[in-house]
């Protein structure tokens, strides 16, 4: 078996449960490390016993996540195109897509960092930074902007390596970056007494090392893909294929950041402790959310390859197994978080008012977290088969069309609690939309495929 076929065996011949677990576990592990990194930042800043700095992290986080969203344009879009191309035995095209994603992510990262630096004060006003949190947020963002190109490159290839069956190596880059970040956090935040600026420096170093790992992986020339400038292409079928799937996919993350900025801005009218509380509550629900995202991302290349190879029986078996697994994991994690809410929130917040709101907000957000896994499997299934329009509609709906109006409507009805209840309401509506769109989309594909197969078997049918 040659190198290419050996790497792709997980997609074509390995038993479905084993293939899903082999691809999903490293992706979930990578998301767990991202989760731990996010929790560690808040935890060690919380040890300064300055809840204004905790609030500042809550304000800065969605801005920093914008960079990861841009990385997902090329990472998720590239993974979808590459996995289908490999299923169709189009290896050279897959190499061109990979190289395009590499250089486009770096260039976009440089441009995004420069624009953010120029308009930083306007961004701080937009996200609701108060007099007490302004300097903290500005210090954090001014430093992490340095890592923009590295964040995009690392985010991109933590996805793309899974498309060639290298799920362990895809995980390893994220693991290295996040572990290093976690190690450096207590040193720079507490030992050096740099506070929130120390968290930012640790973040930059972690992302530089993560990106370097993926770079050296390709320099060893063991990949069937490429980041070489000679393989870079701006042909329409390359960039259009990536962006058609990548932009709708990334819009979910992008709008999540935008909607969190809107929510923080609305929450700012109630006070900084409420902002600190909602930031911690969101991090608790991230326990289920990040693992669900990892599960969805892990299964996407398997679905894409099977679909590209026209192996619909394997595709259906993978999807069925993944949906059941996602639901069981979602329920289990939700129950754990509900059982230990006070203890988890108490790790990050010390002020009584912030603690009270943190527990209340967490309980509200957990009401629908058991559904996260099923939602992300369905969304990644749509991305895997190249259903750009359906993917775009779902991502626009969950974090934009539905969520932002819900914030304003429920706030007018329920005040501060309404801002929190908006997310569970939209979660329920989104999974209904995702299920309906997926069913209609896959039925349409199956009908066309069956028609094509019939035409191939009976090319003269219908002629006189």
Secondary structure, DSSP 8 states (H G I E B T S, - for coil): --HHHHHHHHHHTS-HHHHHHHHHHHHHHHHHHHHHHHHHHHHHHHTTT-HHHHHHHHHHHHHHHHHHHHHHHHHHHHHHHHHHHHHTT-HHHHHHHHHHHHHHHHHHHHHHHHHHHHTHHHHHHHTT--TTTHHHHHHHHHHHGGGHHHHHHHHHHHHHGGGGT-HHHHHHHHHHHHHHHHHHHHIIIIIS--THHHHHHHHHHHHHHHHHHHHHHHHTT--SS---GGG----HHHHHHHHHHHHHHHHHHHHHHHHHHHHHHHHTTT-HHHHHHHHHHHHHHHHHHHHHHHHHHHHHHHHHHHHHTT-HHHHHHHHHHHHHHHHHHHHHHHHHHHHTHHHHHHHH--SHHHHHHHHHHHHHHGGGGGGHHHHHHHHHHHHHTT-HHHHHHHHHIIIIITHHHHHHHHHHHHTHHHHHHHHHHHHHHHHHHHHHHHHHHHHHHHHHHHHHHHHHH-TTTT--
